[in-house]
Amino acid sequence: MNGLRGHRLGSLDEIPVGEGRTYTVDGEMVAVFRLRDGSVRAVSALCPHRGGPLADGQIDNTVVVCPMHLFVFDLATGCSLSGQPDLTSFPVGVDADRTIVIYPEVSP
């Protein structure tokens, strides 16, 4: 992610370890999760089944579980592990100031 300009979302400290928060990026709702291993992940904020708020779901270091109907999604890829349409995953990181940054997609 070096050299890429991204959308600065807010301080990493705004998200407790093991939880998620929803941000709006270019009109799209994005759920950002702070994992227990210290990494961050970002996926579409709404479950494709019925619009459940994924930032409120249970997470571990690999998946988020929708709080409404318990559908499971991979946090790194957005892939559904329970038969629903996949989520969009977003490149995300934390800069030197501990600010969460969503990076643009890079075309090959």
Order of alpha helices (4+ residues) and beta strands (2+ residues): beta-beta-beta-beta-beta-beta-beta-beta-beta-beta
